[in-house]
Amino acid sequence: MTVDGFRLIIYNKINKRGDKMAVSEAHKKASYKYNANRDSITIRPERSKGAAIRAAAVASGKSLQNYILDALNARMEQEGQPLEIEQTPAESGEEGG
């Protein structure tokens, strides 16, 4: 399903017995709102490298996503690249005036 050009994927939670639980409308709405402000970047490392990255994230006490984003931010800072790119009012959803 796509909404405004974004692919919306909603997963059903599975309880301890393995039964799928229905996702509430409030949860769907909150998930959509959260994901609307996010980008999706996929990386596909070799399995051994992926395992090493996951192990390093666990060892640092961070989620895999936070570990990778922190590493990217450190690299970008080292290279003098901006950590964020300024958005135009149209991109940020604000009206220009």
C-alpha positions in Angstrom: 0.0 0.0 0.0 1.4 3.4 -0.8 0.4 6.7 0.8 1.7 9.9 -0.8 4.5 8.0 -2.5 5.6 6.2 0.7 5.2 2.5 1.1 3.2 1.8 4.3 3.9 -1.5 5.9 2.0 -2.6 9.0 3.1 -5.7 10.9 0.8 -7.6 13.2 2.2 -8.2 16.7 2.4 -11.9 17.7 1.6 -12.8 21.3 3.4 -15.5 23.3 1.1 -18.2 22.0 2.0 -17.3 18.4 -1.5 -15.9 17.6 -1.6 -12.7 15.6 -3.0 -9.7 17.5 -5.0 -7.0 15.6 -3.3 -3.7 15.4 -5.4 -0.8 16.7 -6.3 2.1 14.5 -4.4 4.4 17.0 -1.3 2.3 16.6 -1.6 2.4 12.8 -2.0 6.2 12.9 0.9 6.6 15.2 3.1 4.4 13.1 2.2 6.2 9.9 2.9 9.6 11.6 6.3 8.4 12.8 7.3 6.8 9.5 6.2 9.8 7.5 9.2 11.7 8.9 11.6 8.9 8.3 13.7 7.8 5.4 14.5 4.2 4.5 18.1 3.3 3.5 18.9 -0.3 2.9 22.3 -1.8 3.2 23.3 -5.3 2.3 26.6 -6.3 3.8 28.0 -9.8 3.4 26.7 -12.1 6.2 29.9 -12.2 8.1 30.2 -8.4 8.1 26.6 -8.0 9.1 27.1 -10.4 12.0 30.2 -8.4 13.0 28.2 -5.1 12.9 25.4 -6.6 15.0 27.9 -7.9 17.5 29.6 -4.5 17.8 26.2 -2.8 18.3 25.3 -5.3 21.1 28.7 -4.8 22.7 28.2 -1.0 22.7 24.7 -1.4 24.2 23.1 0.3 21.3 20.4 -0.8 18.8 21.7 -1.7 15.4 20.1 1.4 13.9 21.6 3.7 16.5 25.0 2.1 16.2 25.0 2.6 12.4 23.7 6.1 12.6 26.2 7.1 15.2 29.0 5.7 13.1 27.8 7.6 10.0 27.4 10.8 12.0 31.0 10.5 13.3 32.3 9.8 9.8 30.4 12.7 8.3 31.6 15.1 11.1 35.2 13.9 10.5 34.8 14.7 6.8 33.3 18.1 7.4 29.9 17.1 5.9 26.7 18.5 7.3 24.8 16.1 9.5 21.6 17.5 8.2 20.7 19.2 5.0 18.4 22.2 5.3 15.0 21.6 3.8 13.0 24.1 1.7 9.6 25.1 3.2 7.9 22.8 0.7 10.0 19.8 1.8 9.4 20.4 5.5 5.7 20.8 5.1 5.8 24.5 6.2 4.2 27.2 4.2 6.4 29.9 2.8 5.5 33.4 3.6 
